[in-house]
Amino acid sequence: MTTPRSVTLERLVYTLTAPALAVVPNLFPDSPVNQAAQLAGAAGIGGWILAARSDEPGAGRKILRWSPLVLAAAIDVTAGHTTGWGPYGLDGLLAAGWAAVGYLVMPFSRHTRRRHRPALAAPAPRPAPAEVLKKPAAQDDRADLLTRDARMLWEQAGMPGRTHIVKATRHPDQQHDMTLLLRSSDPGRPITGLTDAAVAAPFGVHSSDVVLAEVAIQPGRQGGPGWMEARITPDANQRRRKAPTDQERWVDKVGSPKGGAPGSELVHKTRDDERGVTFYRAKMADSTETPRIDLAKVCRGLKLPEDDSCVFVLIDGNEFLISAFDEPPLSAIFPATRELLTPDAKGMYVCGFTITGQPVKTMVYQHDKNAPAHGLTLGVSRSGKTQFFAIHMAAQSLDGEVVWLGTVRKDEKTSVLGRYIDRQGSNALWMARSLRAAKALCEIRADMPWPHDGQPHDYKPGDPRCPYRQLNVYGDEFMTAAQDAEFGEFIQKDGEDLTVTGLKYGIGFNPAGQSPFAHNGFSTEMKDNLRQNSRPVIFNMGSPGATRKAAEGTMENAYDVPTIPARYSRTEGSAIERAMRGEADPENGVSTGGVAVIVLDNGRAVLMRSLYADFDTDLSELFPDEVNRLTDHEISELEKRGLWFDWNEPVRPGEFWPEPDEDDDGEGRSRRRGGGGGKGGDRGSKGGGRRSEQVASPRQALEAIKSLTDA
């Protein structure tokens, strides 16, 4: 092996300089050579300090490079302060030792070459060229220690995804969390094939602790597909799993793809201690999406009790509100008062309150359409329909309107209401007569002259020149009455006609029952007219699914419908633990009577608690002092048509259908029997009656088929 020229020259310098270090200080103390040696030593000490304070690699190598100058200055100073050549010729021994060490170690020439590569060596056989990743030019930049350590681990892993670490940034107050700024090793090519696991493996963390994100283009730095940001957060994730914040819990448990409201983000969480409710306001991350909410999943994600009576959701466009109450908010009672029931100038009055305490209004007439309002009330028995009838009739009466109430069967509440309204009856015959009379009033009012010009006009709510009052006809259990064996066809047909034509003449129809569908008495035309000209109110229909279906049947679009439970039942303890101990479930249910879903004008369904009218007290405080009646002209015209009399009387001859001939052997006799009418022999007589000769509706066709086949 040939000795490099730099090594030879350095050895020559050490050999020539060593005698001067020993001789000059002793023979020529004031010589400039001594000053030059000391200045060189000072420069070497400065080099040591700079090398020690620098963050760049190779600090030890730099210190060794400066050590010959510092040691030479030290020997020169020592020789100048010793007496003569020093004890035992110390000056000469130090100089010779310095030359010998420099001759063997050669600090300057050897340590200027990085990685101690040989200066000159025999050529070695080259191995076959292998595909080696190109080292980025930024490898030798002034990177900090964290970035250098991360690059070392990254290079040992084989540069995952053919990427290079540009910078590693430590997260504040975290020991292991950091963010890596990655760049493609191939300029101009996007980063592909980089996974969470490939990033997690070099740093020894779980793949769930790695999040890859795009890099936005910023001034002074590129971005786009060739750049990527990797967030490695094992410490933050461990804390997040143990004690997450509200935002983190929402992202992980509610807004995740498998959460109760996927794609949503929490706006804020607020607490109202006075009302005992916690609000979670959220919105969709994509403003064009509609919230898809599974309330049970949301409750489990937020660690709330899965209780329909305490947790509610309100959707408004791409935002929604989760309200978690400490106590069932709709279990409160809101007494009806005349102040709440008095309609305003637009015919609106307060009929109940929502879960958030907001008043809910409905209408006795349609101010925007300049017409009366129909009404549609649905619910099973004991759900609160009659209670709602009471407050709605009171509001209509306070507005000066006439009210008729027809029911299928007599009960206490309807009898009490009969004392405060114009007319009330309790059988299918009475309801058929009231609808027929209301239908005739359309013809009568169409010819009634108005006093200001002597000409008839369409009804205008609130117009003092109108010669008649608005009439509201109620049909409780309308679906049952529409299926009556004798008068059901008349009730259904006249009710349908009234919903179509009654609004022009100041007549509103208010049916109630347990189903809004055609097979139970509602035709499609009738339901559409009721839906468009009222605010349907749906009480408990027996199950949340039935309530939802009934509400959707009254809406143009199937918005999310709130759930009405059968009872308010708070969740207490664990059902599994009670089962293991053999204990009975707590019986703490409270009736949901009076709780209803009201469909507002925009098609949105709102959960409310209707006002409570106590039938055990005097309802006169809710109704006006005088009962509103029809005008004398209307009554006289109805009497001329034979439609104004005591509607509880038995069926009059020829009132609904022609009398059979005497030789018909009494086939139609059962059809002329009174009010309620039996159903046994009457049903069989339909085939022989004369009105069965003409089939005018699907129901008549079905009855005709039944009579022919004896079904």
PALO-434147 format. One record per residue (C-alpha): x, y, z; residue in three letters. Coordinates in steps of 0.25 Angstrom, whole numbers, plus 5000, padded with zeros to 4 digits. Layout:
N
XYZALA/...
***
This chain:
711
500050005000MET/500650144996THR/500750245007THR/499850375003PRO/500550495001ARG/499850575011SER/500250475022VAL/501750495018THR/501650645018LEU/500950645032GLU/502050545037ARG/503150645032LEU/502550765039VAL/502450685052TYR/503950645051THR/504450785047LEU/503550865057THR/503850775069ALA/505350825071PRO/504850975070ALA/503750955081LEU/504950905091ALA/506051005086VAL/505351135083VAL/504751165097PRO/506051135104ASN/507051205095LEU/506151315089PHE/505051345099PRO/504551475092ASP/504551415078SER/503351435069PRO/503351285068VAL/502851265082ASN/501651365079GLN/501251295066ALA/501251165074ALA/500351225085GLN/499351295074LEU/499251155067ALA/498851095081GLY/497851195083ALA/497251175070ALA/497151025073GLY/496451055086ILE/495451135078GLY/495251025069GLY/495050925081TRP/493951025086ILE/493251035073LEU/493250885070ALA/492650855084ALA/491550955083ARG/491150915069SER/489950825066ASP/490550765053GLU/491150625053PRO/492650605054GLY/492950695066ALA/493950595072GLY/494650585058ARG/494850735058LYS/495350735072ILE/496450635068LEU/496850725056ARG/497150845065TRP/497850765076SER/499250775070PRO/499250925070LEU/498750935084VAL/499750835089LEU/500950905082ALA/500551035089ALA/500450965102ALA/501850905100ILE/502451045096ASP/501851115108VAL/502351005117THR/503751005111ALA/503751155113GLY/503451155128HIS/504451035132THR/505851065137THR/506751025126GLY/506350895119TRP/505550855131GLY/505750745140PRO/506250625133TYR/506150695120GLY/504650715121LEU/504550815109ASP/505250715099GLY/504450595104LEU/503150675102LEU/503550715088ALA/503950585084ALA/502650515090GLY/501850615082TRP/502550585069ALA/502450435072ALA/500950445074VAL/500650525062GLY/501550435054TYR/500750315058LEU/499350375059VAL/499350485049MET/498150555054PRO/497950655042PHE/498250575030SER/497450455035ARG/496250515041HIS/495950615030THR/495450485022ARG/494050445026ARG/493750305030ARG/495250275031HIS/495350235016ARG/496750205011PRO/497350315004ALA/498050214994LEU/497750074993ALA/497849964983ALA/496649954974PRO/495649844979ALA/494749764970PRO/493349834969ARG/492149754972PRO/490949744962ALA/490249884963PRO/488949874971ALA/487749964971GLU/488050064982VAL/487150174986LEU/487650314982LYS/488050394994LYS/487350524994PRO/488150654993ALA/487550695006ALA/488250585014GLN/489450675017ASP/488550795021ASP/488550865035ARG/487550765041ALA/487350755056ASP/487650635064LEU/486150585064LEU/486150595049THR/487450525048ARG/487050405057ASP/485750395049ALA/486450385036ARG/487350275041MET/486150195046LEU/485550225032TRP/486750185024GLU/486950055032GLN/485450015029ALA/485750035014GLY/485150175011MET/483650125012PRO/482850165000GLY/484150224993ARG/484050345002THR/485050435009HIS/484850505023ILE/484950655020VAL/484650695035LYS/484250635048ALA/483550725058THR/483250685073ARG/481850715078HIS/481850805090PRO/481950735104ASP/481950595097GLN/483150505098GLN/482850415086HIS/481850485078ASP/482350555065MET/481950595051THR/482850555039LEU/482850635027LEU/483150535015LEU/483550555001ARG/483650454989SER/485050414987SER/484750414972ASP/484550564968PRO/483250584960GLY/482550454965ARG/481450444975PRO/481550364988ILE/480850234986THR/480850104994GLY/481150175007LEU/480250115018THR/480050135033ASP/480750005036ALA/481950045028ALA/482150175036VAL/481850105049ALA/482849995048ALA/484150075048PRO/483750155060PHE/483150035068GLY/481750085070VAL/480350025066HIS/479850055053SER/478550125059SER/479550225065ASP/479850275051VAL/479050365042VAL/479450405028LEU/478950535022ALA/479250625010GLU/480150745011VAL/479550875007ALA/480350964997ILE/480951075005GLN/481751195002PRO/483251155001GLY/482951005001ARG/482350904991GLN/481150814993GLY/480250724986GLY/480350574983PRO/481850574984GLY/481750614999TRP/481150555011MET/481050575025GLU/481050465036ALA/480550485050ARG/481150385060ILE/480350405073THR/480550285083PRO/480450375095ASP/479250455091ALA/478550335087ASN/478750265100GLN/478250385107ARG/477050395097ARG/476650255100ARG/476650275115LYS/476150415117ALA/475650465103PRO/475050615102THR/473650635097ASP/474150665083GLN/475050535083GLU/473950445088ARG/472950505077TRP/474050475066VAL/474350335071ASP/472950285075LYS/471850375068VAL/472450435056GLY/473250315051SER/472750225039PRO/472150125049LYS/471650235059GLY/470250275062GLY/470350405053ALA/471450375043PRO/472150485036GLY/471750585047SER/472550675056GLU/472250735069LEU/472050885069VAL/471950905084HIS/471450845097LYS/470650925107THR/469950905120ARG/468650975125ASP/468650935140ASP/467351015143GLU/466650925133ARG/467450805135GLY/467850775121VAL/469150755113THR/469150805098PHE/470050745088TYR/470050835075ARG/470650765063ALA/470750785048LYS/471150705036MET/472550715032ALA/472050725017ASP/470950825017SER/470250755005THR/469950635013GLU/468750605022THR/468950555036PRO/468650405038ARG/468450385053ILE/468350255061ASP/467950315074LEU/468250185082ALA/469650175076LYS/469850325079VAL/469450305094CYS/470450185095ARG/471550265089GLY/471350385098LEU/471150295110LYS/469650345112LEU/468550255117PRO/467750195105GLU/466450255109ASP/465450315099ASP/464750395109SER/466050475113CYS/466850485100VAL/466350545087PHE/466850595074VAL/466550715066LEU/466950725051ILE/467050855044ASP/467650845030GLY/469150795032ASN/469150825047GLU/468450745058PHE/468350765073LEU/468350645083ILE/467650685096SER/467950595108ALA/467050625120PHE/467250585134ASP/465750565136GLU/464650535125PRO/464350675120PRO/462950635114LEU/462450575127SER/462150725132ALA/460650775131ILE/460350895123PHE/458950945127PRO/458151015117ALA/457751155119THR/456851255111ARG/458051345108GLU/458851225101LEU/457651185094LEU/457151315088THR/457551325073PRO/458451445069ASP/458151525056ALA/458651405047LYS/457851305054GLY/458951235062MET/458951195076TYR/459851115086VAL/459350965086CYS/460550915094GLY/462050925097PHE/463250845092THR/464350775099ILE/465150905099THR/464050985105GLY/463751055092GLN/462251085090PRO/461651005078VAL/460451075070LYS/459351025061THR/458351095053MET/456851115054VAL/456851175040TYR/457851185029GLN/458251335028HIS/459251315016ASP/458151245008LYS/457051325013ASN/456251205016ALA/455751115028PRO/456651005033ALA/456350855033HIS/456950775045GLY/457450635045LEU/457650565059THR/458150425060LEU/458450335072GLY/457950205080VAL/457050205091SER/457450285104ARG/458550355096SER/458050495097GLY/457150525085LYS/455950565093THR/456750655101GLN/457350725088PHE/455950735083PHE/455550815095ALA/456650915094ILE/456450925079HIS/454950945080MET/455151055091ALA/456151125082ALA/455151125070GLN/453951165079SER/454851285085LEU/455051325070ASP/453451325068GLY/453351195060GLU/452251095061VAL/452650945065VAL/451950815063TRP/452450685069LEU/452050545064GLY/452550425071THR/452250275069VAL/452050245083ARG/451650335095LYS/452650365106ASP/452750455118GLU/453750555111LYS/452950575098THR/451650595106SER/452350705114VAL/452850775102LEU/451450775096GLY/451050875106ARG/451950975100TYR/451750955085ILE/450650965076ASP/450350825074ARG/450850685078GLN/450450545076GLY/450950405078SER/450650305067ASN/450850275053ALA/449550325048LEU/449750465056TRP/451150475049MET/450450445035ALA/449450555037ARG/450450655042SER/451250635029LEU/450050635020ARG/449650765027ALA/451050835026ALA/451050785011LYS/449750855009ALA/450250985016LEU/451250995004CYS/450051014995GLU/449351105004ILE/450551195007ARG/450851204992ALA/449651274990ASP/449651365002MET/449851514999PRO/450851595006TRP/450251725012PRO/451251825006HIS/450951794991ASP/449851694992GLY/450651584984GLN/451151444989PRO/452651434992HIS/453551324996ASP/453851315011TYR/454951415016LYS/455451385031PRO/455351505040GLY/454551595030ASP/453451665038PRO/452551675025ARG/452351525024CYS/450951485027PRO/451251355034TYR/452251285043ARG/453251185041GLN/452751045043LEU/453650935049ASN/453150785047VAL/453750685056TYR/453750535053GLY/454350455065ASP/454750315061GLU/454450345047PHE/455050225042MET/454150135050THR/452950215046ALA/453350205031ALA/453250055032GLN/451850055038ASP/450949955032ALA/449850055029GLU/450350195029PHE/451850175026GLY/451750195011GLU/451050335014PHE/452050375024ILE/453250345015GLN/452650405003LYS/452150535010ASP/453450545018GLY/454250535005GLU/453350644998ASP/453450735010LEU/454950735010THR/454950774996VAL/453850874995THR/453650925009GLY/454851025010LEU/454151125000LYS/452951135009TYR/453551145022GLY/453450995026ILE/454650915032GLY/454650765034PHE/455350705046ASN/455350555046PRO/456050475057ALA/456450325058GLY/457550225058GLN/457950215044SER/458150315032PRO/458150215021PHE/457150185010ALA/456750045014HIS/456250105028ASN/455350205022GLY/456250315016PHE/456350325001SER/457650384995THR/456950514991GLU/456350535005MET/457650515012LYS/458350605002ASP/457350715005ASN/457450695020LEU/458950695020ARG/459150825011GLN/458150905020ASN/458450865034SER/459550835044ARG/459350685046PRO/459450635061VAL/459850495063ILE/459850445078PHE/460350305082ASN/459850205071MET/460250085080GLY/461650065076SER/462850155072PRO/462750085058GLY/461350115056ALA/461450255061THR/462550285051ARG/461750215040LYS/460550295043ALA/461350425043ALA/462050395030GLU/460650365024GLY/460250515027THR/461550575022MET/462050605008GLU/463450565010ASN/463850455020ALA/464650545030TYR/465150485043ASP/463950465052VAL/464150465067PRO/463850345075THR/462750345086ILE/462950225096PRO/461750155102ALA/462150205115ARG/463250285122TYR/464150185128SER/465550225133ARG/466650125132THR/467150075146GLU/468349995148GLY/468749875139SER/467649775134ALA/468749675133ILE/469049685148GLU/467549685152ARG/467449555144ALA/468549495151MET/468049525164ARG/466549485160GLY/466049625163GLU/464849685156ALA/464949805147ASP/464649935153PRO/463149985150GLU/463350135149ASN/462550155136GLY/461850285134VAL/460750295123SER/461050375111THR/459650425109GLY/459650565103GLY/460950555096VAL/460850565081ALA/461650585068VAL/461150715061ILE/461450725046VAL/461750875043LEU/461550945030ASP/462950915025ASN/462750765027GLY/463650755039ARG/463150675050ALA/463250725065VAL/462950655078LEU/462150735087MET/461250725100ARG/459850775097SER/459150865107LEU/458350795117TYR/456850825119ALA/456350775132ASP/454950715130PHE/454750695145ASP/454650845146THR/453850945139ASP/454250965125LEU/453551095124SER/454851175127GLU/455351125113LEU/454051145105PHE/453351275102PRO/452151315110ASP/451151295099GLU/451151175089VAL/451351215075ASN/450151175066ARG/449751175051LEU/449051295046THR/447451285045ASP/447551285030HIS/448451165030GLU/447551095039ILE/446351125031SER/446951075018GLU/447350945025LEU/445950925030GLU/445450945016LYS/446350835012ARG/445850745023GLY/447250745029LEU/447050825042TRP/446450745054PHE/446850655065ASP/447950575059TRP/447750465070ASN/446350425064GLU/446250295057PRO/446450285042VAL/445350365035ARG/444650295023PRO/445450325010GLY/446450405017GLU/447750335012PHE/447150235002TRP/445850214994PRO/444750135001GLU/444549984996PRO/443249944989ASP/442249874998GLU/442449744990ASP/443949744993ASP/443549655004ASP/444249745014GLY/445649725009GLU/446049865011GLY/445349885024ARG/446649865033SER/447249985025ARG/446150075031ARG/446450045046ARG/446950145055GLY/448250215059GLY/449250105063GLY/448649995055GLY/448949855057GLY/449949785048LYS/449449645047GLY/448249635038GLY/448549775032ASP/449849725026ARG/449149615019GLY/448049705013SER/449049795005LYS/448949694993GLY/447449714992GLY/447449864995GLY/447249954983ARG/448450044985ARG/449249924983SER/448849924968GLU/449850044966GLN/451250024970VAL/451950164972ALA/453150124980SER/454150014983PRO/453549994996ARG/452149974990GLN/452749874980ALA/453449794992LEU/452049794999GLU/451349744987ALA/452449634985ILE/452249594999LYS/450749584998SER/450849504985LEU/451849404991THR/451149405004ASP/452549435010ALA/
***
